Amino acid sequence: MSTVQQEVDERTNLTANNKFELLLFRLGEAANADRSELFGINVFKVREILAMPTITSVAGATPHMLGVANIRGQIIPVIDLPGIIGCTPKSGLNILLVTEYARSTQAFAVEGVEEIVRLDWSQVLSAESSMVGGMVTSIARLDGDIDGTRLAQVLDVEQILLDVMPSSQQEADPGTIGPKLALPPGSMILAADDSQMARTLIEHGLEAMGAPFIMTKTGKEAWERLQVIADAALAEGKTVHDKIALVLTDLEMPEMDGFTLTRKIKQDARFKSIPVIIHSSLTGSTNEEHVRSVGADAYVAKFVAEELATTIRRVLAQSAG
């Protein structure tokens, strides 16, 4: 008999092979389309799926905030996801996706849920190069790299949450983030995140710390940059650690996820001494334990700039010691 722990273990083990599970759902027809497209969210983020409960309107709520729902004794904000994306659900808002994201719980109202599919991150491509809007981080090719494959849009939930609940944004405050970071001369931080909004927040935080950095959009791009930097360092008679003081990576990224990037770094003799911090909205003890299993030096949840700065300083101090 399958147990909850077995299901968690199975999904965690997927990350050992650069795989994940995507929950597919529909939001309704777009303004200039006559069909309902597929959208997706990582199953790790979904706590439960419910038939639409009673929603209580909240005075002064921001646009697209439907109100709150009492779910298992917890008052949870409910967000009109079709309204944000610009879709019209023909059959109404029938399903609630309760999610845990960046240490918060919220629910998204959708028209309907389709299925859960198991994919390799190589089947997911960055949306930024495809001229897709800012609400989508990537496009999943559900049937693989074949003509006519079904496509699902993976939403940038981080961007959506900050648009709907702007007070949740944690800007870097130079007054509280601490003193400037003293990196060895010529070295910098290599960062990877597929969310444009997340990259902006990370950049603000690193700039407030006075830390030079290289920003990449996927684990694959970060890995390729490491190869180039390693070759340049070798030509100068240096090591790659002389040039990269630390790697800061998200977990969910198209082409190569943060688990795989971390594992490749720690298994490569050229890079294994470089500390890796995973900075993710995938919170929870299961994810944090798996972060340690792939060799990451630390885990910090998004988005508190002061916590990120404290973690970076601690990891760099441990590395230097």
C-alpha positions as CSV (number, residue, x, y, z in Angstrom):
1,M,0.0,0.0,0.0
2,S,1.3,3.4,-1.0
3,T,1.9,5.8,1.9
4,V,2.4,9.6,2.0
5,Q,6.1,9.1,2.8
6,Q,6.6,6.7,-0.1
7,E,5.0,9.3,-2.5
8,V,7.3,12.0,-1.1
9,D,10.3,9.8,-1.4
10,E,9.4,8.9,-5.0
11,R,9.0,12.5,-6.0
12,T,12.2,13.5,-4.2
13,N,14.1,10.7,-6.0
14,L,13.0,12.2,-9.4
15,T,15.4,15.1,-8.8
16,A,18.3,12.7,-8.8
17,N,17.6,12.4,-12.6
18,N,16.7,16.0,-13.4
19,K,13.0,15.1,-13.4
20,F,9.9,16.5,-11.8
21,E,6.1,16.3,-11.9
22,L,3.9,19.0,-13.3
23,L,0.2,19.5,-12.4
24,L,-1.7,20.5,-15.5
25,F,-4.7,22.7,-15.3
26,R,-6.9,25.1,-17.4
27,L,-7.9,28.7,-16.9
28,G,-10.3,29.2,-19.7
29,E,-10.1,30.9,-23.1
30,A,-7.7,33.8,-23.7
31,A,-9.0,37.1,-25.0
32,N,-7.7,36.4,-28.6
33,A,-8.1,32.6,-28.7
34,D,-11.0,30.2,-29.1
35,R,-9.6,27.4,-27.0
36,S,-8.4,26.7,-23.5
37,E,-4.6,26.3,-23.1
38,L,-2.7,24.1,-20.6
39,F,-0.9,25.6,-17.7
40,G,1.4,23.9,-15.2
41,I,2.7,24.1,-11.6
42,N,5.3,21.9,-9.9
43,V,3.5,19.2,-7.8
44,F,6.0,20.0,-5.0
45,K,4.2,23.3,-4.5
46,V,0.7,21.9,-4.3
47,R,-0.6,21.0,-0.9
48,E,-4.0,19.9,-1.9
49,I,-6.7,20.2,-4.7
50,L,-10.2,21.0,-3.6
51,A,-13.6,21.7,-5.1
52,M,-14.3,25.4,-4.8
53,P,-15.3,26.2,-1.2
54,T,-17.1,29.2,0.1
55,I,-15.0,32.4,-0.5
56,T,-15.4,35.3,1.8
57,S,-14.8,38.7,0.2
58,V,-12.3,40.9,2.1
59,A,-12.7,44.7,2.2
60,G,-10.0,46.6,0.4
61,A,-8.6,43.6,-1.3
62,T,-6.2,44.1,-4.2
63,P,-7.4,43.3,-7.8
64,H,-7.7,39.6,-8.5
65,M,-7.9,38.7,-4.8
66,L,-11.2,36.9,-4.5
67,G,-11.1,36.8,-0.8
68,V,-10.2,34.2,1.8
69,A,-11.4,30.6,2.5
70,N,-11.4,28.7,5.8
71,I,-9.5,25.4,4.9
72,R,-8.9,22.9,7.7
73,G,-8.9,25.8,10.2
74,Q,-6.5,28.0,8.3
75,I,-7.6,31.3,6.7
76,I,-6.1,31.2,3.2
77,P,-6.1,34.0,0.6
78,V,-7.7,33.0,-2.7
79,I,-6.4,34.4,-6.0
80,D,-8.2,34.6,-9.3
81,L,-5.6,33.1,-11.5
82,P,-7.6,33.3,-14.8
83,G,-8.2,37.0,-14.1
84,I,-4.5,37.6,-13.7
85,I,-3.6,35.7,-16.9
86,G,-6.4,37.2,-18.9
87,C,-8.5,34.1,-19.4
88,T,-12.3,33.6,-19.2
89,P,-13.3,30.3,-17.6
90,K,-16.4,29.1,-19.5
91,S,-17.6,26.8,-16.8
92,G,-16.6,29.0,-13.9
93,L,-14.0,28.8,-11.1
94,N,-14.4,25.2,-10.1
95,I,-11.2,24.1,-8.5
96,L,-8.9,25.5,-5.8
97,L,-5.1,24.7,-5.8
98,V,-3.8,25.2,-2.3
99,T,0.0,25.9,-2.6
100,E,2.9,26.5,-0.3
101,Y,5.3,29.0,-1.7
102,A,8.2,30.9,-0.1
103,R,7.0,30.2,3.4
104,S,3.4,31.3,2.7
105,T,0.2,29.4,1.9
106,Q,-2.2,30.6,-0.7
107,A,-4.8,29.2,-3.0
108,F,-5.4,29.7,-6.8
109,A,-8.8,29.4,-8.3
110,V,-8.8,27.6,-11.7
111,E,-11.4,26.3,-14.1
112,G,-10.3,22.7,-14.1
113,V,-7.4,20.3,-13.4
114,E,-6.3,17.8,-16.1
115,E,-3.5,15.4,-14.9
116,I,-0.1,15.1,-13.4
117,V,2.7,14.4,-15.9
118,R,6.3,13.3,-15.2
119,L,8.9,15.3,-17.2
120,D,12.6,15.7,-17.6
121,W,13.7,19.3,-17.1
122,S,15.3,19.1,-20.6
123,Q,11.7,19.0,-21.9
124,V,11.2,22.5,-20.4
125,L,12.5,25.5,-22.3
126,S,12.9,29.1,-21.0
127,A,10.1,31.3,-22.2
128,E,12.1,34.5,-22.3
129,S,13.7,33.7,-25.6
130,S,10.2,32.9,-27.0
131,M,8.8,36.5,-26.5
132,V,6.3,35.1,-24.0
133,G,4.8,37.5,-21.4
134,G,6.3,38.1,-18.0
135,M,3.8,35.7,-16.3
136,V,5.4,32.6,-17.8
137,T,8.9,31.4,-16.9
138,S,9.0,28.4,-19.3
139,I,7.2,26.2,-21.8
140,A,7.0,22.4,-21.2
141,R,7.0,20.1,-24.2
142,L,4.7,17.4,-22.7
143,D,5.3,14.7,-25.3
144,G,9.0,15.4,-25.8
145,D,10.9,17.1,-28.6
146,I,8.5,16.1,-31.4
147,D,6.4,18.0,-33.9
148,G,3.0,18.7,-32.7
149,T,3.8,18.1,-29.0
150,R,1.3,19.4,-26.5
151,L,2.7,22.5,-24.8
152,A,2.0,23.8,-21.2
153,Q,2.9,27.2,-19.9
154,V,4.7,27.1,-16.5
155,L,3.6,30.2,-14.6
156,D,5.9,32.5,-12.7
157,V,4.1,32.2,-9.4
158,E,6.7,34.4,-7.7
159,Q,5.8,37.3,-10.0
160,I,2.1,36.6,-9.7
161,L,2.2,36.6,-5.9
162,L,4.1,39.9,-5.8
163,D,1.7,41.5,-8.2
164,V,-1.3,40.4,-6.2
165,M,0.2,40.9,-2.7
166,P,2.9,43.6,-3.2
167,S,3.4,44.0,0.5
168,S,5.1,40.6,0.5
169,Q,8.0,41.9,-1.5
170,Q,11.2,42.0,0.5
171,E,13.4,44.7,-1.0
172,A,17.1,44.8,0.0
173,D,17.6,47.6,2.5
174,P,21.3,48.7,2.6
175,G,20.6,49.9,6.2
176,T,19.8,46.5,7.5
177,I,21.5,44.1,5.1
178,G,24.8,44.6,6.8
179,P,28.3,45.7,5.7
180,K,29.6,45.3,2.3
181,L,30.7,41.8,1.4
182,A,34.5,41.5,1.1
183,L,35.2,38.9,-1.7
184,P,38.7,38.1,-2.7
185,P,39.9,40.4,-5.5
186,G,38.8,39.2,-8.9
187,S,36.1,36.8,-7.6
188,M,32.4,37.0,-7.8
189,I,29.1,35.2,-7.2
190,L,27.5,33.1,-9.9
191,A,23.7,33.1,-9.6
192,A,21.0,31.2,-11.5
193,D,17.2,31.8,-11.4
194,D,14.6,31.4,-14.2
195,S,12.2,34.0,-12.8
196,Q,12.9,37.5,-14.1
197,M,11.4,39.0,-10.9
198,A,13.5,36.8,-8.7
199,R,16.6,37.7,-10.6
200,T,15.8,41.4,-10.1
201,L,15.4,40.9,-6.3
202,I,18.7,38.8,-6.1
203,E,20.5,41.5,-8.1
204,H,19.3,44.2,-5.8
205,G,20.4,42.2,-2.8
206,L,23.9,41.5,-4.2
207,E,24.3,45.1,-5.2
208,A,23.4,46.2,-1.7
209,M,26.1,43.9,-0.4
210,G,28.6,45.2,-2.9
211,A,29.1,41.8,-4.3
212,P,30.1,41.5,-8.0
213,F,28.0,38.7,-9.7
214,I,27.2,36.9,-12.9
215,M,23.4,36.2,-13.4
216,T,22.1,33.3,-15.4
217,K,18.6,32.1,-16.2
218,T,19.0,28.3,-16.0
219,G,21.1,25.6,-14.3
220,K,22.4,24.6,-17.8
221,E,23.5,28.2,-18.5
222,A,25.2,28.4,-15.1
223,W,27.0,25.1,-15.7
224,E,28.2,26.2,-19.2
225,R,29.5,29.5,-17.7
226,L,31.4,27.6,-15.1
227,Q,33.2,25.6,-17.9
228,V,34.2,28.8,-19.7
229,I,35.4,30.4,-16.4
230,A,37.4,27.3,-15.5
231,D,39.1,27.3,-18.9
232,A,39.9,31.0,-18.5
233,A,41.3,30.5,-15.0
234,L,43.5,27.6,-16.2
235,A,44.9,29.8,-18.9
236,E,45.8,32.3,-16.2
237,G,47.4,29.7,-13.9
238,K,44.5,30.1,-11.5
239,T,41.7,27.8,-10.2
240,V,38.0,28.5,-10.9
241,H,37.5,29.1,-7.2
242,D,39.8,32.1,-7.6
243,K,37.1,33.6,-9.9
244,I,33.9,32.2,-8.5
245,A,33.5,32.6,-4.7
246,L,30.1,31.1,-4.4
247,V,27.2,29.7,-6.5
248,L,23.6,30.8,-5.7
249,T,21.0,28.7,-7.4
250,D,17.2,28.3,-7.6
251,L,15.8,24.8,-7.7
252,E,13.1,24.9,-10.4
253,M,14.7,25.9,-13.7
254,P,14.2,24.8,-17.3
255,E,16.8,22.5,-19.0
256,M,18.7,21.8,-15.7
257,D,17.3,22.2,-12.2
258,G,19.2,23.4,-9.2
259,F,19.6,19.9,-7.7
260,T,21.3,18.7,-10.8
261,L,23.5,21.8,-11.0
262,T,24.6,21.4,-7.4
263,R,25.3,17.7,-7.8
264,K,27.4,18.3,-11.0
265,I,29.4,21.0,-9.2
266,K,30.1,18.9,-6.1
267,Q,31.1,15.8,-8.2
268,D,33.6,17.7,-10.4
269,A,37.1,18.0,-9.0
270,R,37.4,21.5,-10.5
271,F,34.4,22.9,-8.8
272,K,33.7,20.9,-5.6
273,S,35.4,23.4,-3.3
274,I,33.0,26.2,-4.5
275,P,30.2,26.6,-1.9
276,V,26.7,26.3,-3.2
277,I,23.6,28.0,-1.7
278,I,20.2,26.9,-2.8
279,H,17.7,29.9,-2.8
280,S,14.3,28.6,-3.4
281,S,10.5,29.1,-2.9
282,L,10.2,25.3,-2.6
283,T,10.2,25.3,1.2
284,G,9.6,22.4,3.6
285,S,11.8,19.9,5.5
286,T,11.7,17.3,2.7
287,N,13.3,19.8,0.2
288,E,15.8,21.0,2.8
289,E,16.9,17.5,3.5
290,H,17.3,16.7,-0.2
291,V,19.3,19.9,-0.6
292,R,21.9,18.5,1.9
293,S,21.9,15.1,0.1
294,V,23.1,16.7,-3.1
295,G,25.9,18.4,-1.3
296,A,24.7,22.0,-1.1
297,D,26.4,24.1,1.6
298,A,23.2,25.9,2.6
299,Y,19.5,26.4,1.9
300,V,17.7,29.7,2.3
301,A,14.0,30.3,1.4
302,K,12.9,33.2,-0.8
303,F,12.6,36.2,-0.4
304,V,14.1,37.9,2.7
305,A,17.2,39.9,1.6
306,E,18.6,40.0,5.1
307,E,18.5,36.2,5.5
308,L,20.1,35.7,2.1
309,A,22.9,38.1,3.1
310,T,23.4,36.4,6.4
311,T,23.6,33.0,4.7
312,I,26.0,34.1,2.1
313,R,28.4,35.6,4.8
314,R,28.2,32.5,6.9
315,V,28.9,30.1,4.0
316,L,31.8,32.2,2.7
317,A,33.3,32.4,6.2
318,Q,33.0,28.6,6.5
319,S,34.6,28.2,3.1
320,A,37.5,30.5,4.0
321,G,38.0,28.7,7.3
